[in-house]
Amino acid sequence: MKYFVMLGDGMADYPIPSLGDQTPLDVANKPNMDFLAQNGEQGLVSTLYEGMPFGSDVANLSVLGYNPKSCYTGRSPIEALGLGIPLDDTDTVFRLNLVSISTEEDFENKTMLDHSSDKISNEEAYELLDALKAEFEREDLKIHRGVSYRHILIWKGIDYNYNMMPPHDILGQGIAAYLPGGPYGAEVLSMMKKSYEILMAHPVNKARIANGKKPANCMWLWGEGTKPAIGNFKEKYGISGAVITAVPLIQGIAQGAGMKNISVDGATGEYDTNYAGKAKAAMDAFDEGCEFVFVHVEAPDECGHDADLELKISAIERIDAEILGPVKAHLEQMGEPFKILLMPDHATPIALRTHVMDPIPYAIYTSGKSGNGAAYSEKNAKATGKYIEFGHDLMGKFLSCEGE
């Protein structure tokens, strides 16, 4: 048996008036997704948990069958694992976003304009990081490169757990209510303020402003945590697994779970990712004997954060046409029984531009089965009456005979 998981990050949404109170999943041309739901099992699952961050870290741990309440220690240390950064037990790890904030004189009066600084390029980001490293690095504090606006800061020997706010959760809002506090909070805030002075004066940002782009003018620290202990996936489920993603966070979960990370040239973690390349990597993995392949596509989530409805619909359609369709056809040609799990990790509604805790639709299809179900969507999943309260129970269901 082969197992394929197709995860469209943030794919679920709320009804949108301009779409006639339909969602992007309702209106997207997605024949392969609809086939899975119509001929398999469709329902709702809750992948986020009360009292925990509403993020892809918690959600994807849950999707892969891990109870976040027992293994989650923060988002940033998972990303650090994905970037291959060694961690000590005494390290506190922060996610470092290069964000765009407004230019009022008082730092506390500024507004969060863009969590990604117009999807800043690696080359620009690395120049800015070099300036931050020159100012802040010391024996107990190091900055590590990531991808685009996503980077890592490690501070050794401190105990800091203030639950800093993700910048994508406060787009368009004043930052005053979300600044760091608690032990070490004053020093964290001082670094963030100093970063604004350094970055606003940097030639990279002067050029960006001249070209009509938002400046990456502040390092926003958040997602703090310590080294995680994620159980081995093969030991847990008895099958080998591989993950295909461009996002260090998901790579880190795979690394912690002892799964194989497969890199794809041109995979960006944005709308312009290499969809076809991800499909080929998945097919190659199955051909090479891998039993379980998890493909993660960040694009719908980024489109949700950007409130770009047209691109979100297009991202769903590209996942369907360029990844799900070809991989399904390849599995059929292999002649071996297979199962496919289709789902987002959470909803990222266009109207809110951030994650919400609402249950999300899943579909499980088993090869050779047929049915007369409805197309894949939030409302159709709800109409089935099937609901899984804890997301970490879904993987066991998928890998068992349930629903067949």
C-alpha positions as CSV (number, residue, x, y, z in Angstrom):
1,M,0.0,0.0,0.0
2,K,1.2,3.5,-0.9
3,Y,0.0,6.6,1.1
4,F,0.0,10.1,-0.4
5,V,-0.9,13.2,1.6
6,M,-1.7,16.4,-0.4
7,L,-1.7,19.4,1.9
8,G,-2.7,22.8,0.7
9,D,-1.6,25.1,3.5
10,G,-4.4,27.5,4.5
11,M,-6.6,26.3,1.6
12,A,-9.9,26.5,3.6
13,D,-11.8,29.8,3.9
14,Y,-15.1,31.5,4.7
15,P,-17.9,32.3,2.3
16,I,-17.0,35.4,0.3
17,P,-19.7,37.9,-0.8
18,S,-18.0,38.6,-4.2
19,L,-18.2,34.8,-4.9
20,G,-21.9,34.6,-4.1
21,D,-21.1,33.5,-0.5
22,Q,-19.0,30.7,-1.8
23,T,-15.4,29.9,-0.8
24,P,-12.3,29.5,-3.0
25,L,-12.7,25.7,-2.7
26,D,-16.3,26.0,-4.0
27,V,-15.5,28.0,-7.1
28,A,-12.0,26.6,-8.0
29,N,-11.8,24.1,-11.0
30,K,-10.4,21.1,-9.1
31,P,-11.6,17.9,-10.7
32,N,-9.1,15.7,-8.9
33,M,-9.9,17.0,-5.4
34,D,-13.6,16.6,-6.2
35,F,-13.0,13.0,-7.4
36,L,-11.4,12.0,-4.1
37,A,-14.2,13.5,-2.1
38,Q,-17.0,12.1,-4.3
39,N,-15.5,8.5,-4.3
40,G,-14.0,8.5,-0.8
41,E,-14.7,9.8,2.7
42,Q,-15.2,13.5,3.4
43,G,-15.5,15.2,6.7
44,L,-14.2,17.8,9.1
45,V,-11.2,17.7,11.4
46,S,-9.9,20.1,14.0
47,T,-6.1,20.4,13.7
48,L,-5.7,23.3,16.1
49,Y,-6.0,23.2,19.9
50,E,-7.4,25.5,22.6
51,G,-4.6,27.2,24.5
52,M,-2.0,26.7,21.7
53,P,-0.9,28.9,18.8
54,F,-3.2,28.8,15.7
55,G,-0.2,28.1,13.4
56,S,1.1,25.7,10.8
57,D,3.5,24.3,13.4
58,V,0.7,23.0,15.7
59,A,-1.5,22.1,12.7
60,N,1.1,20.1,10.7
61,L,2.3,18.2,13.8
62,S,-1.4,17.3,14.3
63,V,-1.8,16.2,10.7
64,L,1.2,13.9,10.9
65,G,-0.3,12.2,13.9
66,Y,1.5,13.9,16.8
67,N,-0.3,15.4,19.7
68,P,1.1,18.9,20.0
69,K,0.2,19.1,23.6
70,S,2.8,16.5,24.4
71,C,5.6,17.4,21.9
72,Y,5.3,21.1,21.0
73,T,7.9,23.4,22.4
74,G,7.6,26.4,20.1
75,R,7.6,27.1,16.4
76,S,11.1,28.4,15.9
77,P,13.1,25.4,17.2
78,I,11.2,23.3,14.6
79,E,12.3,25.7,11.9
80,A,15.8,25.6,13.1
81,L,15.8,21.8,12.8
82,G,14.6,22.2,9.2
83,L,17.5,24.6,8.4
84,G,20.0,22.1,9.8
85,I,20.9,24.3,12.8
86,P,22.2,22.3,15.8
87,L,20.4,23.1,19.0
88,D,21.4,22.7,22.7
89,D,18.9,22.1,25.4
90,T,19.6,25.5,26.9
91,D,18.9,27.4,23.6
92,T,15.9,29.7,23.2
93,V,15.1,29.9,19.6
94,F,13.2,32.8,17.9
95,R,11.8,33.2,14.5
96,L,13.2,36.4,13.0
97,N,10.9,37.9,10.4
98,L,12.1,40.8,8.2
99,V,8.9,42.8,8.3
100,S,7.6,46.2,7.0
101,I,6.3,48.6,9.6
102,S,5.2,52.1,9.2
103,T,7.5,55.1,9.8
104,E,6.0,57.1,12.7
105,E,8.7,58.6,14.9
106,D,7.8,56.6,18.0
107,F,8.3,52.9,17.6
108,E,5.2,52.1,19.7
109,N,3.0,54.1,17.3
110,K,4.0,52.1,14.2
111,T,1.7,49.7,12.3
112,M,2.5,46.2,10.9
113,L,2.3,46.6,7.1
114,D,3.7,43.4,5.8
115,H,4.9,40.3,7.5
116,S,7.1,39.4,4.5
117,S,8.4,42.7,3.2
118,D,6.8,42.2,-0.2
119,K,8.3,38.7,-0.3
120,I,11.8,40.0,-0.1
121,S,14.4,38.1,-2.1
122,N,17.1,35.9,-0.5
123,E,19.8,38.1,-1.8
124,E,18.3,41.3,-0.3
125,A,17.5,39.5,3.0
126,Y,21.0,38.2,3.4
127,E,22.5,41.6,3.0
128,L,20.2,43.0,5.7
129,L,20.9,40.0,8.0
130,D,24.6,40.7,7.7
131,A,24.0,44.2,9.0
132,L,22.0,42.8,11.9
133,K,24.6,40.2,12.6
134,A,27.3,42.8,12.8
135,E,25.3,44.8,15.4
136,F,23.8,42.1,17.6
137,E,25.8,38.9,17.4
138,R,27.9,37.8,20.4
139,E,29.0,34.5,22.0
140,D,25.5,33.8,23.3
141,L,23.4,35.2,20.5
142,K,23.5,34.2,16.8
143,I,21.5,34.9,13.7
144,H,21.0,32.3,11.1
145,R,19.9,32.6,7.5
146,G,16.6,31.1,6.4
147,V,14.6,31.8,3.2
148,S,13.2,35.2,2.1
149,Y,11.7,36.9,5.1
150,R,12.0,33.8,7.4
151,H,15.1,33.6,9.6
152,I,16.3,32.4,13.0
153,L,17.8,33.9,16.1
154,I,19.3,31.7,18.9
155,W,19.9,33.1,22.4
156,K,21.8,30.7,24.7
157,G,21.1,30.3,28.4
158,I,17.9,32.4,28.8
159,D,14.4,31.3,29.8
160,Y,12.0,33.4,27.7
161,N,8.5,32.3,26.9
162,Y,6.4,35.4,26.4
163,N,4.3,34.2,23.4
164,M,5.4,36.9,21.1
165,M,2.7,37.7,18.4
166,P,3.2,36.4,14.9
167,P,3.4,39.4,12.5
168,H,1.0,37.8,10.0
169,D,-1.7,37.9,12.8
170,I,-1.5,41.7,13.2
171,L,-1.4,42.9,9.6
172,G,-2.8,46.5,9.5
173,Q,-2.8,46.8,13.2
174,G,-0.7,49.0,15.6
175,I,2.2,47.1,17.1
176,A,2.0,48.7,20.6
177,A,-0.2,46.0,22.1
178,Y,2.1,43.2,20.8
179,L,5.5,44.3,21.9
180,P,7.7,41.9,24.0
181,G,7.4,41.8,27.8
182,G,8.4,39.6,30.7
183,P,11.9,38.6,31.6
184,Y,14.3,39.8,28.8
185,G,11.4,41.6,27.2
186,A,13.1,45.0,27.5
187,E,16.3,43.7,25.8
188,V,14.3,42.0,23.0
189,L,12.4,45.3,22.4
190,S,15.6,47.3,22.4
191,M,17.0,45.0,19.7
192,M,13.9,45.4,17.6
193,K,14.0,49.2,17.9
194,K,17.7,49.3,17.0
195,S,17.0,47.0,14.0
196,Y,14.6,49.6,12.7
197,E,17.3,52.3,12.7
198,I,19.8,50.0,11.0
199,L,17.5,48.6,8.4
200,M,15.9,51.9,7.4
201,A,19.4,53.4,6.7
202,H,20.5,50.3,4.7
203,P,21.2,50.7,0.9
204,V,19.0,47.7,0.2
205,N,16.0,49.3,1.7
206,K,16.8,52.7,0.1
207,A,16.8,50.9,-3.2
208,R,13.6,49.1,-2.4
209,I,11.8,52.3,-1.5
210,A,13.1,53.9,-4.7
211,N,11.6,51.0,-6.7
212,G,8.2,51.2,-5.0
213,K,8.7,48.3,-2.7
214,K,8.1,48.1,1.0
215,P,11.3,48.3,3.1
216,A,12.2,45.4,5.2
217,N,12.8,47.8,8.1
218,C,12.4,45.7,11.3
219,M,13.4,42.3,12.7
220,W,10.3,41.0,14.4
221,L,11.1,38.2,16.9
222,W,8.4,35.6,17.7
223,G,7.6,31.9,18.0
224,E,10.2,31.4,20.8
225,G,10.8,27.9,22.1
226,T,13.3,25.2,23.0
227,K,14.6,22.0,21.4
228,P,11.6,19.7,20.6
229,A,11.3,16.0,21.0
230,I,9.2,14.6,18.1
231,G,8.7,10.9,18.0
232,N,10.0,8.9,15.0
233,F,7.4,8.5,12.3
234,K,8.4,5.0,11.2
235,E,8.6,3.7,14.8
236,K,5.1,5.2,15.4
237,Y,3.4,3.9,12.2
238,G,5.7,1.2,10.8
239,I,6.2,2.8,7.4
240,S,8.9,5.0,5.9
241,G,8.0,8.6,5.1
242,A,9.2,11.5,3.0
243,V,8.2,15.1,3.0
244,I,8.3,17.6,0.1
245,T,8.1,21.2,1.1
246,A,9.9,24.5,0.6
247,V,9.1,25.7,4.2
248,P,11.8,25.2,6.9
249,L,9.0,24.7,9.5
250,I,7.7,21.7,7.8
251,Q,11.2,20.5,7.0
252,G,11.9,20.7,10.7
253,I,8.9,18.6,11.6
254,A,10.1,16.0,9.1
255,Q,13.6,16.2,10.5
256,G,12.4,15.7,14.1
257,A,10.2,12.8,13.0
258,G,13.0,11.0,11.3
259,M,11.4,11.4,7.8
260,K,13.3,12.1,4.6
261,N,13.3,15.7,3.4
262,I,13.2,16.0,-0.4
263,S,14.3,19.3,-1.9
264,V,12.9,20.6,-5.2
265,D,14.6,23.2,-7.4
266,G,12.4,26.2,-7.7
267,A,10.2,25.4,-4.7
268,T,9.8,28.8,-3.0
269,G,7.0,28.5,-0.3
270,E,5.1,31.2,-2.3
271,Y,2.6,31.2,-5.1
272,D,5.3,30.9,-7.8
273,T,6.6,27.6,-6.4
274,N,7.5,24.6,-8.6
275,Y,4.3,22.7,-8.5
276,A,5.3,20.2,-11.3
277,G,8.7,19.7,-9.6
278,K,7.0,18.7,-6.4
279,A,4.8,16.2,-8.2
280,K,7.8,14.6,-9.9
281,A,9.6,14.4,-6.6
282,A,6.7,12.6,-5.1
283,M,6.4,10.2,-8.0
284,D,10.2,9.5,-7.9
285,A,10.0,8.8,-4.2
286,F,7.2,6.2,-4.7
287,D,9.2,4.6,-7.5
288,E,12.2,4.4,-5.2
289,G,10.2,2.4,-2.6
290,C,8.9,5.1,-0.3
291,E,5.6,4.0,1.3
292,F,4.4,7.4,2.5
293,V,4.8,10.8,0.8
294,F,3.6,14.1,2.2
295,V,3.5,17.1,-0.2
296,H,3.1,20.5,1.4
297,V,2.3,23.6,-0.6
298,E,2.4,27.0,1.2
299,A,0.8,29.0,-1.7
300,P,-2.8,29.2,-0.6
301,D,-1.8,30.3,2.9
302,E,0.4,33.1,1.6
303,C,-2.5,34.2,-0.7
304,G,-4.8,34.3,2.3
305,H,-2.4,36.4,4.3
306,D,-2.2,38.8,1.3
307,A,-6.0,38.8,0.8
308,D,-5.4,37.9,-2.8
309,L,-8.5,36.0,-3.8
310,E,-7.7,35.5,-7.4
311,L,-4.3,34.0,-6.6
312,K,-5.7,31.8,-3.8
313,I,-8.2,30.2,-6.3
314,S,-5.4,29.8,-8.8
315,A,-3.1,28.2,-6.2
316,I,-5.8,25.6,-5.4
317,E,-6.3,24.9,-9.1
318,R,-2.6,24.5,-9.7
319,I,-2.3,22.1,-6.8
320,D,-5.1,20.1,-8.3
321,A,-3.8,20.1,-11.9
322,E,0.0,20.1,-11.4
323,I,0.4,17.9,-8.4
324,L,-2.6,15.9,-7.3
325,G,-3.7,14.8,-10.8
326,P,-0.3,13.6,-11.9
327,V,0.6,11.9,-8.7
328,K,-2.8,10.1,-8.6
329,A,-2.3,9.0,-12.2
330,H,1.2,7.7,-11.4
331,L,-0.1,5.7,-8.4
332,E,-2.7,4.1,-10.6
333,Q,-0.1,3.2,-13.2
334,M,2.1,1.6,-10.5
335,G,-0.7,-1.0,-10.0
336,E,-0.3,-1.2,-6.2
337,P,-3.1,-0.3,-3.8
338,F,-2.9,3.3,-2.6
339,K,-4.7,5.8,-0.4
340,I,-4.7,9.6,-0.7
341,L,-5.4,12.1,2.1
342,L,-6.4,15.6,0.9
343,M,-6.6,18.5,3.3
344,P,-5.4,21.9,4.4
345,D,-3.6,22.3,7.8
346,H,-5.9,25.1,8.8
347,A,-8.1,27.8,7.3
348,T,-6.6,31.2,6.3
349,P,-9.7,33.3,5.4
350,I,-9.2,36.1,2.9
351,A,-11.4,38.3,5.0
352,L,-9.2,38.0,8.1
353,R,-5.8,37.5,6.6
354,T,-4.8,35.1,9.4
355,H,-5.4,31.6,10.7
356,V,-8.5,30.6,12.5
357,M,-9.4,27.6,14.6
358,D,-12.4,26.4,12.6
359,P,-12.5,22.7,11.6
360,I,-11.2,22.1,8.1
361,P,-12.3,19.6,5.4
362,Y,-10.5,16.4,4.7
363,A,-11.0,13.7,2.1
364,I,-9.6,10.1,2.2
365,Y,-9.7,8.1,-1.0
366,T,-8.8,4.4,-1.4
367,S,-7.9,3.1,-4.8
368,G,-10.5,1.0,-6.5
369,K,-13.4,2.4,-4.5
370,S,-16.3,4.4,-5.9
371,G,-19.1,6.5,-4.4
372,N,-21.6,9.2,-5.0
373,G,-20.5,11.9,-2.6
374,A,-20.3,15.6,-3.1
375,A,-17.5,17.8,-4.4
376,Y,-14.7,18.8,-2.0
377,S,-15.6,21.9,0.0
378,E,-16.0,23.2,3.5
379,K,-19.8,23.0,3.5
380,N,-20.0,19.6,1.8
381,A,-17.6,18.2,4.4
382,K,-19.7,19.6,7.2
383,A,-22.9,18.1,5.6
384,T,-21.5,14.6,5.9
385,G,-21.7,14.8,9.7
386,K,-18.3,13.2,10.0
387,Y,-16.1,15.1,12.5
388,I,-12.7,14.3,14.1
389,E,-12.2,16.3,17.2
390,F,-8.5,15.9,17.6
391,G,-6.4,16.3,14.5
392,H,-3.7,13.9,15.6
393,D,-6.2,11.0,15.4
394,L,-6.7,11.5,11.6
395,M,-3.3,10.0,10.6
396,G,-4.0,6.7,12.4
397,K,-7.4,6.6,10.6
398,F,-5.8,7.3,7.2
399,L,-3.2,4.6,7.7
400,S,-5.7,2.0,8.9
401,C,-8.6,0.4,7.2
402,E,-11.1,2.8,8.6
403,G,-13.3,4.5,6.0
404,E,-12.6,1.9,3.3
